[in-house]
Amino acid sequence: MSQSTVSRVWRAFGLAPHKQDSWKLSKHPMFTEKVRDVVGLYMNPPERALVLCVDEKTQIQALDRTQPIFPMLPGTPQRASHDYVRNGTSSLYAALDIASGKVIGSLHSRHRATEFIGFLRKIDAEVPDELDVHLVMDNASTHKTPAVKRWLTSHPRFVVHFTPTSSSWMNLVERWFAELTTKKLQRSTHRTVRALNADIRAWIDTWNDNPRPYVWVKTADQILDSIAHYCTRINDSGH
């Protein structure tokens, strides 16, 4: 079979063998209920309340290239050496306000329940007292320790909504983390953790000067129907 024939078949059936994607279906026993809860919160947030998507980006490395970076020139992309020097790590806690797009951030050298409680205190201090606080979070162990549970119990205006397991795509702050990575961290070099933290804080300040909220558009029913259709296609394929 000729190359042109193969190419025509691929185009006719919309096949792209050179591309590969990843996915994982959550096996959480309450997957449907949690999808409806979180999506309902995004599409119909409660009155007199702030909805915050919370997560931590751990082990952010302060990397410095072994040779100087060549800047972008006409017809030539920016070029950096493939190897680098590690100068330590930092962990970022972030809370994304789904209504305004603003971010509350906090940087720490470690990511334990102690640091997470400290971040919750920061949220509590920055959100006006008259508003309830709805937190969308994943099932990380640091979010469920007895100390965290006691803190949340003693602050009843905080309401937690856990996403299903293996469903990080449901937490909108992950989209913001992706922008931080591609637009800042991947294009920067840092000789110290202090320099890394200063760069991240500057990025957050710049973002909050002109925040851009992410708008959730698919209903829970559309998401569940799409997943069911995809599972049916996979089962029918014989795999």
Rosetta blueprint (number, residue, H / E / L):
1 M L
2 S L
3 Q H
4 S H
5 T H
6 V H
7 S H
8 R H
9 V H
10 W H
11 R H
12 A H
13 F L
14 G L
15 L L
16 A L
17 P L
18 H L
19 K L
20 Q L
21 D L
22 S L
23 W L
24 K L
25 L L
26 S L
27 K L
28 H L
29 P L
30 M L
31 F H
32 T H
33 E H
34 K H
35 V H
36 R H
37 D H
38 V H
39 V H
40 G H
41 L H
42 Y H
43 M H
44 N L
45 P L
46 P L
47 E L
48 R L
49 A E
50 L E
51 V E
52 L E
53 C E
54 V E
55 D E
56 E E
57 K E
58 T E
59 Q E
60 I E
61 Q E
62 A E
63 L E
64 D E
65 R E
66 T L
67 Q L
68 P L
69 I L
70 F E
71 P L
72 M L
73 L E
74 P L
75 G L
76 T E
77 P L
78 Q L
79 R E
80 A L
81 S L
82 H L
83 D L
84 Y E
85 V E
86 R E
87 N E
88 G E
89 T E
90 S E
91 S E
92 L E
93 Y E
94 A E
95 A E
96 L E
97 D E
98 I L
99 A L
100 S L
101 G L
102 K L
103 V E
104 I E
105 G E
106 S E
107 L E
108 H E
109 S L
110 R L
111 H L
112 R L
113 A H
114 T H
115 E H
116 F H
117 I H
118 G H
119 F H
120 L H
121 R H
122 K H
123 I H
124 D H
125 A H
126 E H
127 V L
128 P L
129 D L
130 E L
131 L L
132 D E
133 V E
134 H E
135 L E
136 V E
137 M E
138 D L
139 N L
140 A L
141 S H
142 T H
143 H H
144 K L
145 T L
146 P H
147 A H
148 V H
149 K H
150 R H
151 W H
152 L H
153 T H
154 S L
155 H L
156 P L
157 R L
158 F E
159 V E
160 V E
161 H E
162 F E
163 T L
164 P L
165 T L
166 S L
167 S L
168 S H
169 W H
170 M H
171 N L
172 L L
173 V H
174 E H
175 R H
176 W H
177 F H
178 A H
179 E H
180 L H
181 T H
182 T H
183 K H
184 K L
185 L H
186 Q H
187 R H
188 S L
189 T L
190 H L
191 R L
192 T L
193 V H
194 R H
195 A H
196 L H
197 N H
198 A H
199 D H
200 I H
201 R H
202 A H
203 W H
204 I H
205 D H
206 T H
207 W H
208 N H
209 D H
210 N L
211 P L
212 R L
213 P L
214 Y L
215 V L
216 W L
217 V L
218 K L
219 T L
220 A H
221 D H
222 Q H
223 I H
224 L H
225 D H
226 S H
227 I H
228 A H
229 H H
230 Y H
231 C H
232 T H
233 R H
234 I H
235 N H
236 D H
237 S L
238 G L
239 H L
